[in-house]
Amino acid sequence: LPIEEIKKLIKESIPDASIEIKDLAGDNNHYSAVIKSKVFKNLNKIEQHKLVYKSLKGKMGNELHALSINTLSE
């Protein structure tokens, strides 16, 4: 899954998100993402990560094998 596609999916669910994604292995499969958004403010880390995974609409584990997520509230 291309980085731009991942960003697009996250932005659809979390419009104010600022997103940095690194391709860890150079294989378009293993990424690390830092996502900042105001929507994370009163959520714990698990809830924040669930929001991100939900925005990826089931792509985790299918087209997207590994995405390590770091969420930050602004």
Stockholm file with secondary structure:
# STOCKHOLM 1.0

chainA/1-74         LPIEEIKKLIKESIPDASIEIKDLAGDNNHYSAVIKSKVFKNLNKIEQHKLVYKSLKGKMGNELHALSINTLSE
#=GR chainA/1-74 SS CCHHHHHHHHHHHCTTCEEEEEESSSSSSEEEEEEEEGGGTTSCHHHHHHHHHHHTTTCBTTTBCEEEEEEEEC
#=GC SS_cons        CCHHHHHHHHHHHCTTCEEEEEESSSSSSEEEEEEEEGGGTTSCHHHHHHHHHHHTTTCBTTTBCEEEEEEEEC
//
